[in-house]
Structures are given as structure tokens and as C-alpha cells.
Amino acid sequence: MKASRRTFLLTSTATAALAQSTARPPNAKIQIALIGCGGMGHADVESSLATGDTQIVAAADVYQGRLDRMKELHGAQLFTSRDYREVLARRDVDAVIVATPDHWHQQISVDAMNAGKDVYVEKPMVQQITEGKAVIEAQKKTGRILQVGSQRVSSILYAKAGELVRSGAIGKFNMIEAWWDRNSAIGAWQYSIPPDATEANIDWDRFLGRAPKRPFEPIRLFRWRNYRDYGTGVTGDLFVHLFSGMHAITGALGPTRIYATGGLRYWKDGRDVPDVMLGLFDYPETKNHPAFNLALRVNFVDGSGGSHTFRFIGSDGVLTVNAGDVTLQKQPREAEPGYTIDTFAKATQEKFLEEYRKKYPKQRASADAMRPRETERFVQPAGYSDHRDHHRVFIDAVKSRKPVVEDAVFGFRAAGPALLCNQSYFEKKVVNWDPEKMEVVG
């Protein structure tokens, strides 16, 4: 940009930041802007508007077709620009939704908070492990609200699961397994490329940003999740949802050891990230939970249909969290452990049985002696949307100035181990992580 242009934007941004300190009328609608007008951005705006407390006043995207579509949907009066900084410079914008490719999350979030805007940023909060602290510091310094867009944190299903785990419903849990499979072309990020994807309609250099420079290639914009230059692969798209949801349920801060493996099995379409990923994680004991192991899986290959599920395996039962319900299966321990004495000498067997029966007297079979196995199922109401609830939490925080759960610290504690799965996978090694300090160890 020319110097005069830069000066204008910086001055306008500072003015906008000052304007944000002025208290808004309690019933005034929060004026939002969308930065990154792809599929997730549109879904975010829809959920935000559904709260009834927002109106959209601006949008930014590097592709002109998406800006045109925003005007078609929200009116010709909507301000649009290919330069997100022009949106941040506007005094009528209270909060922004950042739904860009991952490699822009940190920069735009920090710029927005410095401009006095509250921020709803899509997950993962950052693309690189080195970017997390900058977002945390910006939130701390500016006092702005920042919420990461992993909506399971606000889900009533995950709240119910957390309630059951904390109440001891499954006893002491020792292992958690979760998976998020997508077995369709769209689920595997084969997004449509518009016929007008030309250099005239796309600000290619702005899309690339800090990513390596390369000639115009629109597939890299419209299917950016397929490339490490702009996305974070299956771990940043889906593992991070699983980390966020599990941390919300258990109160865990993160793992200390991370190992991931997988491969590119089916989608050999030029992408450079795997379509199958498995991760193993060691979680230490804390005041909130016992030590446990976590196993995660994402699979784009299996043709059996997509699904996402959590299983919390405890000493007294199993808690399963699916897309629309929570199921609690009580599994009481055996009344007696049993024995394996056939290979002992006869006299030794008799002595063993004598002591065993003192401890576990033989019970006559009866209806009363049968052990109960209980199953409880909690189903979310018809039409319920955790996405809408998550935006409600954000808008309420913008109004009240009270902190949210999924702030920059929570967001980085979920993004950190997800991003380190990529490091483990590509470097073929175990990665050690300090979840409290949010730093790689060693």
C-alpha cells in the first residue's frame, strides 16, 4: 500500500479503538463484520443473526464473487472490501467474525483486537504453534472479548456429559477415545471452484499473505484445507474440535506427550496433508481429573458413512457422546474376581479355594443376586443448535464484558496439541508439551 493509504488505515483504526470504549445502549444490536466469506463464515453469520441481537454491516474477502453474494444476501448497503483492514477501520463495527484460511487467523485476530473490536475466530485459533502467545497477549492487553469457534464448548450435550463425569457416574475414568470421520468428497474438502475464479476477481497476493509466494492457482484458495501452507489438515480442522469438547467436559488443560501417525490413502488430488490420522496422548493427573490416555482418529477413507463420537471409559461404566445424545452405560464390577488354578497341584488348589471362599462366600443363584446394568440416554431437543448457542455466548459476552470459556488461553490449549500432531506426523517423532505453560518441551 502507499504511505498515505497506510496512514489513513492506522489513524482510522486508532479512532475505531477509541470509539469502542464508549458504552453502548443496553438494547442496541451488536454490529458485526465477517472477514472470510466462505462456507463457515456464512454459517457463523447465520447463527449470529439468529440470536436476534446482531446485524451485519461489513464483509471482507479476497474473492469478489463472495462479496457480491454477501450483498445479495444482506443488502446493497453492506460495506465490502478485499482488504480486511478497511473493515477494521470502520467505527460502526463492534465485533468481527474471522473465518479465513487458518494462516490468517492470528494476524487478523490481533489486528482486530488492537482496533478495538471483539473477535469470534474460527478454530483452530492459530496455524503455527509459535502464534498462540501473541493472541493471548493481545487479548490481555486490549481487554477485548475473543472466543474461538469450536461450538461444542457451549453445547448442552457436552455440559450434560461434564456433569455426569464430575458426579462420578462412570467412576474413575482412565481412557477416552474419540473419532470424527468424514467419508464424502465434500467432507474431504473437495469444495467447488467457481468458473469466474480469475486473477481479476481474486486478490491472490492478499490470500497468500505470509505463505510462500507462488503463481495464481485458484484451487489452492478454494480448497485451502488441503495444503499445509494455508491450513492445518485434519488435526486443525477436526482434532481441535475433539480437544475442545473433551477439555470442556473434563477440565483438562492438555496432554504432556503427543504421538500421531496416518497417511494419504485415498484423496490423491494434489493435497499434501493426510486423509487418515491417529493420535495418542498422555494426560497427567490434576485436581480436575485422574491421569488418562486419549486416542483420537480422523478418517476420510472408509465408505461406511461419517460420524463423530466420544467414549469416556471409567471404572464403573462408559459415557458416550454422539452428535445428538449422551448415553451412560453402568457396568458394575464383578461380584468376585474368579480364579485360574487348574495348573496347580490338587492340594494347592484346595488350599487356594478354602481361602478364596472365606473372602468370597458362594452365593446361591437368585433373581435378587443378579447385577443390574443400567443405561440412560439424554437426547438434545429437536432443532437444537450448539452453533447458535456458541454465538449467543459470544454476543452476551460482548454486551456484558464478562469473559467466555473458550477464550485465547482455552483456544490455544486446544489448538496446541492438535498442531503438534502435525509436527509428530511429519517429523515422525513423539512431541512433549507443557499444557500449563503452553510450550513445547525439549
C-alpha positions as CSV (number, residue, x, y, z in Angstrom):
1,M,0.0,0.0,0.0
2,K,1.0,3.6,-0.5
3,A,2.2,5.5,2.6
4,S,-0.8,7.8,2.6
5,R,-3.1,4.8,2.5
6,R,-1.3,3.1,5.4
7,T,-1.5,6.3,7.5
8,F,-5.3,6.6,6.8
9,L,-5.9,3.0,7.9
10,L,-3.8,3.3,11.1
11,T,-5.4,6.6,12.0
12,S,-8.9,5.2,11.4
13,T,-8.1,2.0,13.3
14,A,-7.0,4.0,16.3
15,T,-10.1,6.1,16.2
16,A,-12.2,3.0,16.0
17,A,-10.5,1.6,19.0
18,L,-11.3,4.7,21.0
19,A,-14.9,4.6,19.9
20,Q,-15.2,1.1,21.2
21,S,-14.7,2.3,24.8
22,T,-17.9,4.2,24.7
23,A,-20.7,2.3,26.4
24,R,-23.5,1.1,24.0
25,P,-27.2,1.3,24.9
26,P,-28.2,-2.0,26.6
27,N,-30.7,-2.9,23.9
28,A,-28.6,-1.9,20.9
29,K,-27.8,-4.6,18.4
30,I,-24.2,-5.6,18.1
31,Q,-22.9,-4.6,14.7
32,I,-20.7,-7.4,13.2
33,A,-18.5,-7.8,10.2
34,L,-17.4,-11.0,8.5
35,I,-13.8,-11.5,7.4
36,G,-13.6,-14.5,5.2
37,C,-16.9,-15.2,3.4
38,G,-16.7,-18.9,2.7
39,G,-19.0,-21.7,3.9
40,M,-18.1,-21.5,7.6
41,G,-18.3,-17.7,7.5
42,H,-21.8,-17.8,6.1
43,A,-22.8,-20.3,8.8
44,D,-21.3,-18.1,11.5
45,V,-23.2,-15.1,10.3
46,E,-26.5,-17.1,10.1
47,S,-26.1,-18.3,13.7
48,S,-25.1,-14.9,14.9
49,L,-28.1,-13.2,13.3
50,A,-30.4,-16.0,14.7
51,T,-29.7,-14.7,18.2
52,G,-31.7,-11.6,17.3
53,D,-29.1,-9.3,18.8
54,T,-26.8,-8.6,15.9
55,Q,-26.8,-7.0,12.5
56,I,-24.1,-7.4,9.8
57,V,-22.7,-4.1,8.4
58,A,-19.5,-5.2,6.6
59,A,-17.6,-8.0,5.0
60,A,-14.2,-8.7,3.6
61,D,-12.9,-11.5,1.3
62,V,-10.2,-11.8,-1.4
63,Y,-12.7,-13.2,-3.9
64,Q,-15.1,-10.7,-5.4
65,G,-17.8,-13.3,-6.1
66,R,-18.2,-13.9,-2.3
67,L,-18.5,-10.2,-1.7
68,D,-21.2,-9.9,-4.3
69,R,-23.0,-12.8,-2.7
70,M,-22.9,-11.1,0.7
71,K,-24.6,-8.1,-0.8
72,E,-27.2,-10.4,-2.4
73,L,-28.0,-11.9,1.0
74,H,-27.7,-8.9,3.3
75,G,-28.4,-5.9,1.1
76,A,-26.7,-3.5,-1.2
77,Q,-25.9,-1.2,1.7
78,L,-23.4,-3.7,3.1
79,F,-19.9,-2.4,3.1
80,T,-17.5,-4.8,1.3
81,S,-13.8,-4.8,0.7
82,R,-11.0,-7.2,-0.3
83,D,-8.8,-5.6,2.4
84,Y,-9.9,-6.6,5.9
85,R,-8.2,-3.6,7.3
86,E,-10.8,-1.3,5.8
87,V,-13.4,-3.2,7.8
88,L,-11.4,-2.9,11.0
89,A,-11.1,0.9,10.4
90,R,-14.9,1.3,10.4
91,R,-16.4,2.8,13.6
92,D,-19.7,1.1,13.0
93,V,-18.2,-2.4,13.5
94,D,-18.3,-3.7,17.1
95,A,-17.2,-7.3,16.5
96,V,-15.7,-9.4,13.8
97,I,-16.0,-13.0,12.8
98,V,-12.7,-14.3,11.5
99,A,-13.4,-17.2,9.1
100,T,-10.4,-17.0,6.8
101,P,-8.0,-19.8,6.0
102,D,-6.0,-20.7,9.1
103,H,-2.8,-18.9,8.2
104,W,-4.6,-15.6,8.6
105,H,-6.3,-16.3,12.0
106,Q,-3.6,-14.9,14.3
107,Q,-2.8,-11.7,12.3
108,I,-6.4,-10.7,11.8
109,S,-7.4,-11.5,15.3
110,V,-4.6,-9.4,16.8
111,D,-5.2,-6.6,14.4
112,A,-8.9,-6.6,15.2
113,M,-8.4,-6.5,19.0
114,N,-5.9,-3.7,18.6
115,A,-8.6,-1.9,16.6
116,G,-11.0,-2.2,19.5
117,K,-13.1,-5.0,18.0
118,D,-14.3,-8.1,19.8
119,V,-13.4,-11.3,17.9
120,Y,-15.1,-14.6,17.1
121,V,-12.3,-16.5,15.4
122,E,-12.8,-19.9,13.8
123,K,-10.8,-22.9,15.1
124,P,-8.0,-23.6,15.2
125,M,-7.2,-20.3,16.8
126,V,-3.7,-20.3,15.1
127,Q,-2.0,-22.1,12.4
128,Q,1.5,-22.3,13.9
129,I,2.4,-23.2,17.5
130,T,4.5,-20.0,17.7
131,E,1.5,-17.8,17.1
132,G,-0.6,-18.7,20.2
133,K,1.1,-16.4,22.8
134,A,0.6,-13.3,20.6
135,V,-3.2,-13.8,20.5
136,I,-3.2,-14.4,24.3
137,E,-1.2,-11.3,24.9
138,A,-3.3,-9.1,22.6
139,Q,-6.5,-10.2,24.4
140,K,-4.9,-9.5,27.7
141,K,-3.5,-6.1,26.7
142,T,-6.7,-4.8,24.9
143,G,-9.3,-6.3,27.2
144,R,-11.4,-7.4,24.2
145,I,-13.6,-10.4,24.1
146,L,-12.1,-13.2,22.0
147,Q,-14.0,-16.5,21.5
148,V,-12.7,-19.4,19.4
149,G,-15.4,-21.1,17.2
150,S,-15.4,-24.6,18.5
151,Q,-19.0,-24.8,19.3
152,R,-19.1,-28.0,21.4
153,V,-17.8,-25.9,24.3
154,S,-21.2,-24.3,24.5
155,S,-23.2,-27.5,23.8
156,I,-25.8,-28.6,26.3
157,L,-24.8,-32.2,25.4
158,Y,-21.2,-31.6,26.5
159,A,-22.5,-29.7,29.6
160,K,-24.5,-32.8,30.5
161,A,-21.5,-35.1,29.8
162,G,-19.4,-32.9,32.1
163,E,-22.0,-33.0,34.8
164,L,-22.1,-36.8,34.7
165,V,-18.3,-37.2,34.7
166,R,-17.8,-34.9,37.6
167,S,-20.6,-36.6,39.6
168,G,-18.7,-39.9,39.3
169,A,-21.3,-41.6,37.2
170,I,-18.7,-43.8,35.5
171,G,-16.3,-43.9,38.4
172,K,-12.7,-43.0,37.8
173,F,-12.2,-42.6,34.1
174,N,-8.9,-43.9,32.7
175,M,-9.2,-43.7,28.9
176,I,-11.0,-41.6,26.4
177,E,-11.4,-42.4,22.7
178,A,-12.9,-40.2,20.1
179,W,-13.2,-40.1,16.3
180,W,-14.6,-37.7,13.7
181,D,-14.9,-39.4,10.3
182,R,-16.0,-37.9,7.1
183,N,-16.5,-40.2,4.2
184,S,-17.6,-38.0,1.3
185,A,-16.0,-35.7,-1.2
186,I,-17.3,-32.6,0.4
187,G,-16.3,-33.9,3.9
188,A,-12.8,-34.4,2.5
189,W,-12.7,-30.7,1.4
190,Q,-13.4,-31.2,-2.3
191,Y,-15.1,-27.8,-2.4
192,S,-16.4,-26.3,-5.6
193,I,-14.3,-23.9,-7.7
194,P,-16.3,-21.1,-9.3
195,P,-16.0,-20.5,-13.1
196,D,-15.1,-16.9,-12.5
197,A,-12.1,-17.7,-10.4
198,T,-9.8,-15.4,-12.3
199,E,-6.9,-13.1,-11.4
200,A,-9.2,-10.1,-11.9
201,N,-11.7,-11.4,-9.4
202,I,-9.2,-12.6,-6.7
203,D,-6.6,-10.7,-4.7
204,W,-4.1,-13.5,-5.0
205,D,-1.3,-11.8,-3.1
206,R,-3.5,-11.0,-0.2
207,F,-4.7,-14.6,0.0
208,L,-1.1,-15.8,0.1
209,G,-0.2,-13.4,2.9
210,R,2.9,-14.8,4.7
211,A,2.6,-18.1,2.9
212,P,5.2,-18.9,0.2
213,K,4.7,-16.9,-3.0
214,R,3.5,-18.9,-6.0
215,P,1.8,-18.3,-9.3
216,F,-2.0,-17.9,-9.4
217,E,-3.7,-21.3,-8.7
218,P,-7.3,-20.9,-7.6
219,I,-7.7,-24.5,-6.4
220,R,-5.3,-23.5,-3.5
221,L,-7.7,-20.8,-2.4
222,F,-11.0,-22.7,-2.7
223,R,-9.6,-26.0,-1.3
224,W,-7.0,-24.4,1.0
225,R,-7.5,-27.0,3.8
226,N,-5.7,-29.5,1.5
227,Y,-2.4,-27.6,1.8
228,R,0.0,-27.0,4.7
229,D,0.8,-23.5,3.5
230,Y,-2.7,-22.3,4.5
231,G,-4.4,-24.9,6.6
232,T,-3.7,-27.4,9.4
233,G,-5.0,-30.6,7.9
234,V,-7.4,-32.9,9.7
235,T,-5.9,-32.1,13.1
236,G,-6.6,-28.4,12.9
237,D,-10.0,-28.9,11.3
238,L,-11.3,-31.8,13.4
239,F,-8.9,-33.0,16.2
240,V,-9.2,-29.5,17.6
241,H,-13.0,-29.9,18.0
242,L,-12.3,-33.1,19.9
243,F,-9.7,-31.5,22.2
244,S,-12.1,-28.5,22.8
245,G,-15.0,-30.7,23.6
246,M,-13.1,-33.1,25.8
247,H,-11.3,-30.2,27.7
248,A,-14.7,-28.6,28.4
249,I,-16.1,-31.9,29.7
250,T,-13.1,-32.9,31.9
251,G,-11.5,-29.5,32.8
252,A,-8.2,-30.9,31.4
253,L,-5.5,-28.4,30.2
254,G,-3.8,-30.7,27.7
255,P,-1.5,-33.7,27.2
256,T,2.1,-33.9,28.1
257,R,3.1,-36.4,25.3
258,I,1.8,-36.5,21.7
259,Y,2.3,-39.0,19.0
260,A,0.5,-39.1,15.7
261,T,0.6,-41.3,12.6
262,G,-1.5,-41.9,9.5
263,G,-1.2,-41.4,5.8
264,L,-2.6,-40.1,2.5
265,R,-4.6,-43.2,1.4
266,Y,-7.3,-42.1,-0.9
267,W,-7.6,-38.4,-1.8
268,K,-4.6,-38.2,-4.1
269,D,-5.7,-34.9,-5.6
270,G,-2.6,-32.9,-5.0
271,R,-3.1,-32.3,-1.3
272,D,-0.1,-32.5,1.0
273,V,-1.9,-33.5,4.2
274,P,-3.0,-37.0,5.3
275,D,-6.6,-38.2,5.0
276,V,-6.2,-40.7,7.8
277,M,-4.8,-39.6,11.2
278,L,-4.5,-41.3,14.5
279,G,-3.2,-39.7,17.7
280,L,-2.2,-40.9,21.1
281,F,-1.9,-38.6,24.1
282,D,-0.9,-38.8,27.8
283,Y,-2.8,-36.6,30.2
284,P,-1.3,-36.2,33.7
285,E,-3.3,-36.3,36.9
286,T,-4.6,-32.9,38.1
287,K,-7.1,-31.6,40.7
288,N,-9.8,-31.9,38.0
289,H,-9.2,-35.4,36.7
290,P,-7.2,-38.6,37.1
291,A,-4.3,-39.4,34.7
292,F,-5.7,-40.9,31.5
293,N,-4.9,-41.7,27.9
294,L,-6.6,-40.2,24.9
295,A,-6.9,-41.8,21.5
296,L,-8.2,-39.7,18.5
297,R,-9.0,-40.7,14.9
298,V,-10.0,-38.9,11.7
299,N,-10.7,-41.0,8.6
300,F,-11.7,-39.7,5.2
301,V,-11.3,-43.1,3.5
302,D,-13.8,-45.6,5.0
303,G,-17.0,-45.8,3.0
304,S,-19.3,-46.7,5.9
305,G,-20.5,-43.1,6.5
306,G,-19.3,-40.2,8.6
307,S,-19.7,-39.9,12.4
308,H,-18.2,-38.2,15.4
309,T,-18.2,-39.8,18.9
310,F,-16.6,-39.6,22.3
311,R,-16.3,-42.6,24.7
312,F,-15.2,-42.0,28.3
313,I,-14.3,-45.3,29.8
314,G,-14.4,-45.5,33.6
315,S,-14.1,-48.0,36.4
316,D,-17.9,-48.2,36.7
317,G,-19.2,-47.5,33.2
318,V,-18.9,-45.9,29.8
319,L,-20.2,-42.5,28.8
320,T,-20.8,-42.0,25.1
321,V,-21.3,-38.6,23.5
322,N,-22.7,-38.6,19.9
323,A,-23.9,-35.9,17.6
324,G,-27.4,-35.7,19.2
325,D,-27.3,-37.6,22.5
326,V,-25.3,-38.7,25.6
327,T,-25.6,-42.3,26.7
328,L,-24.5,-43.6,30.1
329,Q,-23.9,-47.3,30.5
330,K,-23.4,-48.6,34.0
331,Q,-21.1,-51.6,34.2
332,P,-20.7,-52.7,37.8
333,R,-17.6,-54.7,38.7
334,E,-17.8,-58.5,39.0
335,A,-19.0,-59.7,42.5
336,E,-15.9,-61.8,42.7
337,P,-12.7,-61.9,40.5
338,G,-12.7,-65.6,39.7
339,Y,-9.7,-67.9,39.6
340,T,-7.3,-69.9,37.4
341,I,-6.0,-72.8,39.5
342,D,-6.2,-75.8,37.1
343,T,-2.5,-76.0,36.7
344,F,-1.8,-76.0,40.5
345,A,-1.3,-79.2,42.4
346,K,-4.5,-80.7,43.9
347,A,-3.6,-79.8,47.5
348,T,-2.7,-76.3,46.4
349,Q,-6.0,-75.9,44.6
350,E,-7.8,-77.0,47.8
351,K,-5.9,-74.6,50.0
352,F,-6.5,-71.8,47.5
353,L,-10.2,-72.5,47.3
354,E,-10.5,-72.6,51.1
355,E,-9.1,-69.1,51.4
356,Y,-11.0,-67.8,48.4
357,R,-14.4,-68.9,49.8
358,K,-13.6,-67.2,53.0
359,K,-13.3,-64.0,51.1
360,Y,-16.0,-64.6,48.5
361,P,-18.7,-66.9,50.0
362,K,-20.5,-68.9,47.4
363,Q,-23.8,-67.2,46.5
364,R,-26.9,-69.2,45.5
365,A,-28.2,-68.0,42.1
366,S,-31.3,-65.9,42.6
367,A,-33.1,-63.1,40.9
368,D,-32.0,-60.7,43.7
369,A,-28.3,-61.6,43.2
370,M,-28.4,-60.6,39.5
371,R,-26.3,-57.5,38.9
372,P,-28.1,-54.6,37.3
373,R,-26.8,-53.0,34.1
374,E,-28.3,-49.6,33.6
375,T,-28.4,-47.4,30.5
376,E,-29.5,-43.8,30.5
377,R,-29.9,-41.7,27.3
378,F,-30.1,-37.9,27.2
379,V,-31.3,-36.6,23.9
380,Q,-31.0,-32.9,22.8
381,P,-34.2,-31.2,21.9
382,A,-35.4,-31.2,18.3
383,G,-34.0,-28.2,16.4
384,Y,-31.2,-27.6,18.9
385,S,-28.1,-25.9,17.6
386,D,-24.9,-25.7,19.6
387,H,-23.5,-23.4,16.9
388,R,-26.3,-20.9,17.7
389,D,-25.7,-21.3,21.4
390,H,-22.0,-20.6,20.9
391,H,-22.7,-17.4,19.1
392,R,-25.2,-16.5,21.9
393,V,-22.4,-16.9,24.4
394,F,-20.2,-14.6,22.4
395,I,-22.8,-11.9,21.9
396,D,-23.8,-12.0,25.6
397,A,-20.1,-11.5,26.5
398,V,-19.7,-8.6,24.0
399,K,-22.6,-6.9,25.8
400,S,-21.7,-7.8,29.4
401,R,-17.9,-7.7,29.0
402,K,-17.8,-10.9,31.1
403,P,-15.1,-13.4,29.9
404,V,-16.0,-16.5,27.9
405,V,-14.8,-20.1,28.5
406,E,-13.3,-20.6,25.1
407,D,-11.0,-17.6,25.2
408,A,-7.5,-17.3,23.8
409,V,-5.9,-19.4,26.5
410,F,-8.5,-22.2,26.2
411,G,-8.3,-21.9,22.4
412,F,-4.5,-22.3,22.4
413,R,-4.6,-25.2,24.8
414,A,-6.9,-27.0,22.3
415,A,-5.0,-25.9,19.2
416,G,-1.6,-26.6,20.6
417,P,-1.8,-30.4,20.8
418,A,-3.7,-30.5,17.5
419,L,-0.9,-28.6,15.7
420,L,1.7,-30.7,17.4
421,C,0.1,-33.8,15.9
422,N,1.2,-32.5,12.5
423,Q,4.7,-32.0,13.8
424,S,4.7,-35.5,15.2
425,Y,3.3,-36.9,11.9
426,F,5.6,-35.1,9.5
427,E,8.8,-35.4,11.7
428,K,8.0,-39.0,12.8
429,K,8.6,-38.4,16.5
430,V,6.9,-38.0,19.9
431,V,6.4,-34.4,20.9
432,N,6.4,-33.3,24.6
433,W,4.2,-30.4,25.6
434,D,3.7,-28.4,28.8
435,P,-0.1,-27.8,28.9
436,E,0.2,-25.2,31.7
437,K,2.9,-23.0,30.1
438,M,1.6,-23.9,26.7
439,E,5.2,-24.6,25.4
440,V,6.9,-27.5,23.6
441,V,9.3,-29.3,25.9
442,G,12.8,-30.2,24.6
